[in-house]
Amino acid sequence: MDSPFWIYCVGLSAQIFYFGRIFVQWYLSEKHKTVESPTLYWVFSTIGSMIMFLYGCLRNDFAIIFGEFITFYIYMWNINAKGLYRKLPRFVPYVQALIPLAALLFLMHDIPRFAENYFHSDGLPLGLLLFGMAGQFTFKSRFIYQWIYSYRHKESTLPLGFWIIAVIGSVMIITYGAIRHDWVLIVGQLGIIVSIRNIMIALKYDRKKC
């Protein structure tokens, strides 16, 4: 289950961007006394996701790849909703959208080898992989919820349900990371503290509106 230290460094670099997005979002939420959805949150998310996708490949961990692929295009939707793409060259979002697709096609060009590496590894039993994928799906599904909520309200926002799902998913991923001896996954879930704090801010804000 263990990997060379440099591979963990790749995962850690992804977590730096994820921590960056959490810090920016937390700081602005505390400052404005309401849950914020800053543009930088989504920019850091796309960068962190691409690096974490690479980390999942290096770790032969399809649960990580699966989780990152789910949310990458939702990050892009939020960036577009924030109007950032209108300020960039027109080719940027197209190139960005092709990156994970190209990577996935490269991984799957040899289906038997792909299945052997990611689904029949002695270091990652299928049952554990499925649990990890369930944890990743739960954790990442908060962005599916966020996208549906934001689409309906016609603005990029981070609603209360987003943070509740985040806490549940974090607990599952921490458990998976502990079994996998993957301290990068565990460290990456320290954001559960900010998720809980955002729940508190959101509930307090809702009470004030009432």
C-alpha positions in Angstrom: 0.0 0.0 0.0 3.0 2.3 0.5 4.5 4.3 -2.3 7.8 6.2 -2.8 7.9 9.5 -1.0 8.0 11.6 -4.2 4.5 10.2 -5.1 3.2 11.4 -1.8 4.7 14.8 -2.6 2.6 15.0 -5.7 -0.5 14.3 -3.7 0.6 16.9 -1.1 1.0 19.5 -3.8 -2.6 18.9 -4.8 -3.7 19.3 -1.2 -1.9 22.6 -1.0 -4.3 24.0 -3.6 -7.2 22.4 -1.8 -6.2 23.9 1.4 -5.7 27.2 -0.4 -9.3 27.2 -1.6 -10.6 26.3 1.9 -8.6 29.1 3.5 -9.8 31.7 1.0 -13.4 30.6 1.4 -13.2 30.4 5.2 -11.6 33.8 5.5 -14.1 35.5 3.3 -17.0 33.7 5.1 -15.8 34.8 8.5 -15.3 38.3 7.2 -18.7 38.7 5.7 -20.6 36.5 8.3 -22.1 34.4 5.5 -21.0 31.5 3.5 -19.1 32.8 0.4 -18.3 31.2 -2.9 -15.2 33.1 -4.2 -13.9 32.7 -7.7 -10.4 31.7 -6.4 -12.1 28.7 -4.6 -13.0 27.2 -8.0 -9.7 28.1 -9.7 -7.7 26.3 -7.0 -10.2 23.4 -7.2 -9.4 22.8 -10.9 -5.7 23.0 -10.3 -5.8 20.7 -7.3 -8.1 18.3 -9.1 -5.7 17.8 -12.0 -2.8 17.2 -9.7 -4.8 14.8 -7.6 -5.9 12.9 -10.7 -2.2 12.4 -11.4 -1.6 11.3 -7.9 -4.4 8.7 -8.2 -2.7 7.3 -11.3 0.6 7.1 -9.6 -1.0 5.3 -6.6 -3.0 2.9 -8.9 -6.0 4.1 -7.0 -9.1 4.3 -9.1 -11.2 5.6 -6.2 -9.2 8.9 -6.3 -9.3 9.1 -10.1 -13.1 8.4 -10.0 -13.6 11.2 -7.4 -11.7 13.8 -9.2 -13.3 13.1 -12.6 -16.8 13.5 -11.1 -16.2 17.1 -10.0 -13.7 18.6 -12.5 -16.4 19.8 -14.9 -18.5 21.2 -12.1 -15.5 23.3 -11.0 -15.4 24.6 -14.6 -19.1 25.4 -14.6 -18.7 27.5 -11.5 -15.7 29.3 -13.0 -17.9 30.1 -16.0 -20.7 31.2 -13.8 -18.3 33.6 -12.1 -17.5 35.1 -15.6 -13.8 34.3 -15.4 -13.6 32.5 -18.7 -14.9 35.6 -20.5 -11.7 37.4 -19.4 -9.4 34.6 -20.8 -8.5 33.5 -24.3 -11.4 31.5 -25.8 -9.3 28.3 -26.2 -8.6 28.1 -22.4 -11.8 26.3 -21.3 -11.7 23.9 -24.3 -8.1 22.9 -23.5 -8.9 22.6 -19.8 -11.9 20.4 -20.6 -9.9 18.0 -22.7 -7.1 17.4 -20.1 -8.9 14.8 -17.9 -10.6 13.2 -20.9 -7.2 12.7 -22.6 -5.7 11.4 -19.4 -8.5 8.9 -18.9 -8.4 7.7 -22.6 -4.6 7.2 -22.2 -5.1 5.1 -19.0 -7.8 3.0 -20.7 -6.0 2.4 -24.1 -5.1 -1.0 -22.8 -8.2 -2.2 -21.0 -6.8 -5.5 -19.7 -3.8 -3.8 -18.2 -6.0 -1.0 -16.8 -8.3 -3.5 -15.1 -5.3 -5.4 -13.7 -3.6 -2.2 -12.3 -6.7 -0.6 -10.9 -9.2 -3.4 -10.0 -7.1 -6.5 -9.4 -4.2 -5.1 -7.3 -3.1 -7.2 -4.3 -2.5 -4.0 -2.4 -6.0 -2.8 -2.9 -8.7 -5.4 -2.5 -11.9 -4.9 -4.5 -14.0 -4.5 -1.4 -11.8 -1.7 -0.1 -11.7 -0.1 -3.5 -15.5 0.0 -3.6 -15.6 1.5 -0.1 -13.1 4.1 -1.3 -15.1 4.9 -4.4 -18.3 5.2 -2.2 -16.4 7.6 0.1 -15.2 9.7 -2.9 -18.6 9.7 -4.5 -20.2 10.8 -1.3 -17.6 13.5 -0.7 -17.7 14.7 -4.3 -21.5 14.5 -4.6 -21.6 17.7 -2.6 -20.5 19.5 -5.8 -23.3 17.8 -7.8 -25.7 19.1 -5.1 -24.0 22.5 -5.3 -24.3 22.6 -9.1 -28.0 21.8 -9.1 -28.7 24.3 -6.3 -26.6 27.0 -8.0 -28.1 26.3 -11.4 -31.6 26.7 -10.0 -30.7 29.9 -8.2 -28.7 31.2 -11.2 -25.6 31.9 -9.2 -22.6 30.1 -7.9 -23.1 29.5 -4.2 -22.1 27.0 -1.5 -25.4 26.0 0.3 -25.8 24.4 3.7 -26.4 20.9 2.2 -22.9 21.1 0.5 -21.2 21.3 3.9 -23.3 18.5 5.5 -22.4 16.1 2.7 -18.8 17.2 2.9 -18.6 16.1 6.6 -20.1 12.7 5.9 -17.8 12.1 2.9 -14.7 13.3 4.9 -15.3 10.7 7.6 -15.5 8.0 4.9 -12.4 9.1 3.2 -10.4 9.4 6.4 -11.4 5.8 7.2 -10.3 4.7 3.7 -7.1 6.6 3.9 -6.2 5.1 7.3 -6.7 1.6 5.9 -4.7 2.4 2.8 -1.9 4.0 4.8 -2.4 7.1 2.7 -1.6 10.1 4.9 -2.2 12.4 1.9 -5.9 11.5 1.9 -6.1 11.9 5.7 -4.4 15.3 5.7 -6.6 16.4 2.8 -9.7 15.9 5.0 -8.6 18.3 7.7 -10.9 20.6 5.9 -13.7 18.9 7.8 -13.1 21.5 10.5 -13.9 24.3 8.0 -17.0 22.4 6.8 -18.3 22.2 10.3 -17.6 25.9 10.8 -19.5 26.7 7.6 -22.5 24.7 8.8 -22.4 26.9 12.0 -22.2 30.1 9.9 -25.0 29.1 7.6 -27.3 28.1 10.4 -26.6 31.4 12.3 -27.2 33.4 9.1 -30.5 31.6 8.5 -31.6 32.3 12.1 -30.9 36.0 11.6 -33.0 36.1 8.4 -35.9 34.5 10.3 
